[in-house]
Amino acid sequence: MVDGALNFETALLAPEAKGPLFSVNRVLPQIQNTAVISFETQFDCTIFHEDQSKTERSVSMQPVIPIFERSVLLIEHNPNDSEIFNRIFKRLYPLRRLMVAATGSDALDCLHSFKKDDSPQLVLSVLKLGAEVSAVQLLQEIRSMPIMLCIPFVVFAGSICPCEVDDVLKAGANAVVSKPADVEDYEQCVTDITDFWLVRNIRTRSI
């Protein structure tokens, strides 16, 4: 959620304009889940001419202010796959911040630093995280954090083993998705997952 005030001082783009001609102080409305703030404001200004005369004018303006949306956390140990995901993600969601952790431990360090208002909107993780912190251990720790109870957690699995799928779902994963080896298929997979969880999904129940 974003709110605050917009303050600026500027000059009209006119040949006869000299110096800062007007200032605006406009309180921004509270806005949630949006990429931009757009509103119309109107104010009076004075244009000073070279012959010392001046003209009063009413000016309308509709500024558009980009707002950075909630972040997404990717847990991926393969740097090539991380780079591909980042390229796809930034094209789809240029106003979102993507955080990347290479291990489960790095992911926990990152998540423990968050407060409720800046927690990620989505966590995506590969199934095979290594011996240090497994996907099941990571999920159990994450679901013990109050701010992460309702955050969607999607697991990418290169190879599907039914027992492993059951384990991560029981630990609190919202979904387990087959990770395509082909780049084009992987791009479509990322597009579909993020479209559902970041755009179409209204609310996720507590695990």
N, C-alpha and C positions, 0 to 999 in steps of 0.2 A: 504494500500500500504506500502511496506517495502523496505527500501534501507539502505545503510550504508557501513561499512567496516568490514572485518573479519581479526583479528589479532591474531596470536598465535605463540608460540615457543615450540618445542617439540624435542624428540629424536627418532631415528630409533630403532625399536625393533630388534636389532641384538646383539649377544653376545659380539662382539668387539666394540660396540658403547659406547662412554663415553660422558656424559653431553649433554647439548642442542646442537644439531648439525645444526639446521636450523630454520629460522623463515619465516613466510609468512605474507604478507600484501596484501589482495585481496579485491578490491571494489566489493560489491554485486550489482547485477542488480536490478532495480526497478521491483517489482513483485506485482501483485494484484490478489486477489481471489484464493489463493493457500494454501495448507497445509504445503508444504515444499519447501525449496530452495535447489536445487541440481545443482552443476556445477563442471566442471573438471578444475583443475589447475595443472600446472607443474612448478617445480623449481629444482635448483641444490643444492646439499648438499655435505658435506665432511664427510667421515667416517674415524675416527682415530683408528689405530690398536695398539695392545700392543707392537709391535716391532718398534713403532714410525713412521711407514709408514702410508700413507693415500690414500684413494680412492675417486675419484670424481664420483658422481653418479647423474643421472637425475631421479627425482621421480615424478610420476603422482598420483594425488589423487582426489577423487570425494566425498567431504563431503556432507552430507545431514543435513540441518538445519531445525528443525521444526518451523513453524510460526503459532502463534495463530490467528485464524480467528475472524471475528467480532462476537460480543456477541448476545445472545438471551435473551429477558426479558419475564419471566413467571409471571403472576399475578394470584395467587391462594391462597385462604384463608385456604384451607384444608391441614394441614401438611402431612397427609398420601399421598394424591394425589401429592403433591409437591415432596415427596421423590420418588414415583413411576416414575414421569416424569423425575426427575433428573437421576435416574438409567438408564432409557431407553435412555435419551439424551446423557449421557456420553459414553454409549456403541456405539451409532451411530456417535457421533461427539466428539471424545476425545480432539480435539484441540480447541474446542469452549468453551467460558465461558458462563455459564448459571447464570443469575441473577434472584432472586425470590423476589417478593414483595407480602405481605399478604393482602394489601389494595390498593385501588385506590390512596389514599394520598401518601403512600409509593412509589408507582409507579411514581407518578408525581415528587416527590422529587428526585428520581433516574434519571428520564429523564431530569430534569432541570439541572442536573450536567454534562450532556454530551455536547461535542462539535461535530461539523459536522463529523470529522474524526473517532470518536469513538462511534457514535450512534449505537444502536442495529440494526441488519439486519432483525429481526423479533420480533414482540410482540404477545404473546398469553395470553388471559385473559378469566377467567370464566365470565359468564353473570351476575351472582348474586354477586355483590361486597359489598353489605351492604348499609346502609343509608347515610354514611358519604360522599362517592363519588360514584355515580352510574356508570355503564359502559358507558351510554350515556354521562354523564358529563366528564368522563375520556377521551372519544374519542374526544369530542368537544375541550377540553383543548389541547390534543395531536396534533390534526390537526391544531391548531392555532400556533404551533411551526414550524418554517421554516424547521428545520432539520428533522422533523418527517412527512412531507407531503407525501413522497414517501415510507415510511416504512410500510411494510405489517402488518396489525393488524387482527388477527384471534380470533374469540370469540368461546369459548366452552359453549354449553348450555346443562344442564342436562335435562331440560324439554323445549320443543319448544312451545313458544307462538307467533303466527304470528305477533301480534302488537309489541312485544318486539324485534323480529327479524328485522322488518321494521325500528324501531327506531334506533337500533345500525348501521344498514346499511346506513341510512340517515346521521347518525353522523360521518360516515367515516370508518366503518369496511370494510375490504376486503372480509370477508367470515364469516359465522356462521355455526359451525359444531356441530352435536349432540355428546355429551360426553358419551361414552359407560360406563356402570357400570362394565362390566366384564374386568378384568385386561388384558387378552390376546387381547380382542378387543380394549381396550384403547391403548395398545402397538402398535397395527397395525395402529390405528388412528394417533398416534403421529408420527410414521414412515412415513406414507403417507403425512401428513401435512408438516413436516419438509423437506421431500424429494422434495416436489413441491416448497416450498417457498425459501429454502436455496440452492437447487441444480439445479432444472429445470427452475425455473422462471428467466427470463432475466432482466425484468424491470417492476416496478409497477408504474402506472400513479399517478400523484398528485391528491389528493382528493379535 
